Amino acid sequence: MSLLPSSPLIDQVLRTVARRYRLPPFADAPDQTPNASPSTALAIAIEQARRAVARGEVPPESVKRLFVEALARLIHEARRAQSGDPVFQAMVLRHRAAQVQEYASLSVHADQDRRSIHATVNAIAHPGKQQRILPGPQRDALTQLHAYASSSSWSELHDAARRLLRMPEIANESSVGRGLSRLLDSPALERLQRLDALASDDLVRQYRSLWDRHGPRPGSSSAVAQGAASQKRGAAVEALAAQALEALARRLNETAGGRASYRVVTSMRAPPSLPASSERAKTEWDVVLLGRANADDEAAVWDVCLLVEAKASVDAATTDLSRLLRGLRLLAHADEDIAYSFETRQGKVRLRGASLRALTTDEAGLTKAVLYCCDAPAETSPRLLGAASRMQLLSAQASLEFASALADGQHADPQNLEPVWHQLLASPRWRAVLHQYPMLRQVRDLMVHTEDLLAAIDGVAEDS
């Protein structure tokens, strides 16, 4: 049995901390949304549909009409040249132009193809291998071959490989000859050459320009810098959350007579010994408040009191929630009679299986055990339609066809968007969109600003 009961002080902090990210009351009636933005009107229609389905009813025609008209307005809005959505515009361009479709398809595998070609070229012409060859035409040609691969000059690489294969010196180097033949016959090299050829097409250039407006290309120096800045920001939020929980742990230890009954760990990683699959589940927890479950200092065992995830934005938390829920289910599969060893930045800690098994994913359980911490300002008008749901609505086949008709100067009837409505109600692939508002509400209910958390802890300390 745990020597540590549930702490009223922790319960009071969770009950009193300000929830500045919480959503306002839901506008339920369609006649409340005549001036609402397309995104807000869509969120309201989707939530009305979800509630009707939950009651076993067919959503009324008025809700379907609100949905298709709002989706049509969202598409018009996303198509605007300056203020629209460049990602959606790129998708529409890909939908309309065969060469852009081909370019986008080839781009998906481009990184893997590059790695494959580099591996093949290194097996033939790595600088270390070149040193074993006497100076002369063959070594110069291998140097050039390696340079073309390094600079992603695929057509030049292909031509250089053909020239090398015709050199008399290669006839006595069967392994090099086989490697060159493999390179010339490689589908990966053919795809990369085709990708280069398509890159000069005007519509492909427009497609790439739209993606560049969205953000830096993967692997570019700008993308690396952006990723580093994002990682730094996330680490800063995590540090603030850890400081707040450290303050809470100190206050708890004071109430426990100065005994080290509580501690904080960061980057707590679930062990593979947990008897459940970790696929797509959160296995690393940013900040965790632990409570001592036994009195043995030599073999201390701890209980989980509070799990905190640090996020730089509400959107980041929204997309994380499903992983978090799977992570909780993974922990809850623990054997209650076993103490599991978790790695943390502070070293190994042993957690009581019964404590892990008590974690639940129902609303009441989450409210008592989980917080999302953020340092972003709360929006004056929170978005009711999540970014992922919005993009799935825009990328539906019917939405792309509707936008393509508009781009071609044709009449586009909003009723042509009804297939998206039917998918929303019937397709398992659309379940997350249908349930997007409860998920968004749940995430925002669990989210607190780091300053508010610290203020709640200080307030509890003053009241004690």
C-alpha positions, -999 to 999 in steps of 0.1 A, spaced: 0 0 0 12 35 -7 23 55 23 13 87 4 -24 96 2 -37 118 -25 -26 154 -17 -53 180 -11 -27 206 -19 -23 192 -55 -60 190 -59 -64 226 -48 -37 238 -73 -55 220 -101 -88 233 -90 -78 270 -87 -52 274 -115 -65 298 -141 -75 282 -175 -70 311 -199 -71 288 -229 -105 273 -221 -131 276 -249 -162 298 -245 -197 283 -244 -206 265 -277 -229 284 -300 -254 257 -308 -280 272 -331 -274 279 -368 -291 313 -366 -263 324 -343 -237 321 -371 -247 344 -399 -216 366 -395 -193 338 -383 -161 331 -402 -162 300 -425 -140 281 -400 -163 289 -370 -194 281 -390 -179 247 -400 -169 239 -364 -205 246 -353 -220 225 -381 -196 196 -374 -204 197 -337 -241 198 -343 -237 168 -366 -217 149 -340 -243 155 -313 -271 144 -336 -252 112 -344 -245 106 -307 -282 107 -301 -288 82 -329 -304 109 -351 -298 120 -387 -285 156 -386 -311 180 -400 -309 195 -435 -302 229 -421 -270 217 -405 -259 200 -438 -267 233 -456 -247 253 -431 -218 228 -435 -216 229 -474 -220 266 -476 -193 272 -449 -170 248 -467 -175 266 -500 -167 299 -483 -136 284 -467 -124 273 -501 -130 307 -516 -111 322 -487 -82 298 -490 -79 305 -528 -72 343 -523 -39 351 -539 -24 372 -511 -42 363 -479 -52 327 -488 -36 294 -479 -5 286 -500 -6 249 -490 -42 245 -503 -33 265 -534 -4 241 -540 -27 211 -536 -52 225 -561 -24 231 -586 -12 195 -581 -48 183 -586 -51 202 -619 -17 197 -636 -3 163 -645 33 174 -644 29 189 -609 13 156 -598 43 137 -612 68 161 -595 50 159 -561 49 121 -564 86 118 -572 95 143 -544 80 120 -518 108 95 -524 135 119 -534 154 118 -501 155 80 -501 165 80 -537 194 104 -530 206 82 -501 205 52 -524 225 69 -551 251 83 -527 256 48 -512 261 34 -547 286 61 -557 305 58 -524 309 21 -530 326 30 -563 343 64 -558 346 73 -522 376 96 -517 392 68 -495 389 43 -524 403 69 -549 435 71 -529 443 34 -538 443 43 -575 473 58 -592 469 94 -604 455 95 -639 423 96 -660 405 69 -641 411 85 -607 401 119 -622 369 104 -636 360 88 -602 367 122 -585 343 139 -609 317 111 -604 317 116 -567 315 154 -571 284 152 -593 267 130 -567 277 154 -539 262 184 -558 230 165 -569 239 169 -606 220 138 -616 222 140 -654 259 148 -653 264 119 -629 246 96 -654 268 108 -683 300 105 -662 291 69 -652 286 60 -689 320 75 -697 337 56 -669 322 23 -679 337 27 -714 372 33 -701 396 4 -707 409 6 -672 375 -3 -658 376 -36 -677 401 -49 -652 380 -36 -622 350 -59 -623 336 -46 -589 337 -10 -602 321 -20 -635 293 -38 -617 288 -8 -595 286 16 -625 261 -7 -642 240 -8 -611 241 30 -609 231 34 -646 203 9 -643 190 24 -610 153 35 -610 164 59 -582 187 78 -606 161 78 -633 136 93 -609 160 120 -597 168 129 -633 131 132 -641 126 153 -610 153 177 -622 138 180 -656 103 187 -642 118 214 -619 121 239 -648 84 236 -657 65 269 -650 36 252 -631 61 232 -610 80 264 -602 47 279 -591 40 248 -570 74 251 -553 69 288 -547 36 281 -529 53 256 -506 81 280 -500 56 306 -488 43 281 -463 77 275 -449 113 264 -456 118 232 -476 127 201 -455 164 196 -451 172 232 -461 194 254 -438 163 276 -431 143 245 -421 172 233 -398 174 268 -382 136 269 -378 136 234 -362 164 245 -338 145 276 -328 113 256 -322 133 230 -302 148 259 -281 113 274 -275 100 240 -264 129 235 -240 122 270 -225 86 261 -219 96 228 -204 121 245 -181 93 269 -169 70 240 -162 97 222 -143 103 253 -122 67 255 -113 65 218 -103 97 222 -83 80 250 -63 50 227 -58 73 198 -46 90 221 -21 56 232 -7 45 196 -4 77 186 13 72 215 38 37 202 46 52 167 51 75 180 78 105 186 56 108 150 45 117 144 8 83 129 0 80 146 -34 104 152 -63 103 163 -99 119 145 -129 121 155 -165 122 136 -198 108 104 -181 110 76 -206 87 45 -204 106 12 -202 101 -15 -228 92 -39 -200 57 -24 -198 33 -52 -211 17 -33 -240 26 -20 -274 41 15 -275 32 21 -312 22 57 -317 20 62 -280 38 89 -260 68 72 -243 86 103 -230 70 127 -205 83 162 -202 79 169 -165 66 146 -138 58 152 -101 64 121 -81 54 112 -45 73 87 -23 54 54 -20 77 37 6 101 47 34 131 27 22 158 53 11 179 25 -4 152 12 -27 129 42 -31 97 36 -50 76 65 -63 40 72 -74 30 94 -103 12 125 -89 11 148 -120 22 145 -156 30 177 -174 36 182 -212 52 214 -224 39 229 -256 47 261 -275 11 265 -288 -24 252 -285 -22 236 -320 8 216 -309 -11 202 -279 -42 195 -300 -22 173 -324 -5 156 -294 -35 146 -274 -41 112 -292 -5 103 -285 -8 113 -249 -39 92 -244 -22 62 -259 8 69 -236 -15 69 -206 -30 35 -217 6 22 -221 14 32 -185 -19 18 -173 -10 -17 -185 16 -20 -158 15 -49 -134 4 -34 -101 28 -57 -81 59 -46 -100 81 -15 -96 92 -3 -131 125 14 -137 122 47 -157 151 66 -172 150 104 -165 175 133 -168 179 130 -130 188 93 -133 167 61 -129 135 62 -108 114 32 -98 77 37 -102 50 16 -85 30 -4 -110 -2 2 -90 3 39 -94 7 36 -131 -22 12 -134 -45 38 -117 -40 63 -146 -71 66 -167 -81 85 -199 -116 95 -189 -122 132 -183 -121 130 -145 -89 110 -146 -72 134 -170 -82 164 -150 -65 150 -119 -33 137 -135 -24 157 -166 -16 193 -176 -4 208 -208 18 238 -200 22 267 -225 36 302 -225 18 315 -256 -8 343 -251 -44 333 -252 -63 343 -283 -91 369 -280 -112 348 -304 -102 311 -301 -103 291 -333 -131 264 -330 -118 245 -360 -85 227 -355 -57 231 -380 -57 194 -388 -94 192 -393 -94 223 -415 -67 209 -438 -85 175 -441 -117 193 -452 -98 214 -477 -79 184 -491 -110 162 -497 -114 152 -533 -147 171 -536 -131 203 -522 -102 201 -546 -126 195 -576 -147 225 -564 -115 247 -562 -103 234 -596 -136 244 -612 -132 279 -598 -96 281 -610 -108 271 -645 -135 299 -645 -163 274 -643 -195 276 -621 -189 257 -589 -221 247 -570 -216 243 -532 -239 213 -534 -210 195 -551 -194 195 -517 -220 172 -502 -197 141 -506 -175 156 -479 -206 159 -456 -214 122 -462 -178 112 -455 -178 132 -423 -208 112 -410 -199 77 -422 -162 73 -428 -139 61 -400 -111 82 -416 -132 113 -407 -139 103 -371 -112 127 -358 -128 156 -377 -163 147 -365 -150 147 -329 -126 176 -333 -145 201 -311 -147 178 -280 -110 170 -285 -101 207 -288 -122 215 -258 -105 188 -238 -70 200 -247 -78 236 -238 -93 224 -205 -61 207 -197 -39 236 -208 -25 262 -184 -1 291 -188 32 285 -169 27 319 -151 -8 309 -140 5 275 -126 32 292 -106 7 318 -93 -17 290 -82 11 273 -64 21 305 -47 -15 312 -38 -19 278 -21 14 284 -2 1 317 11 -32 303 22 -16 274 41 
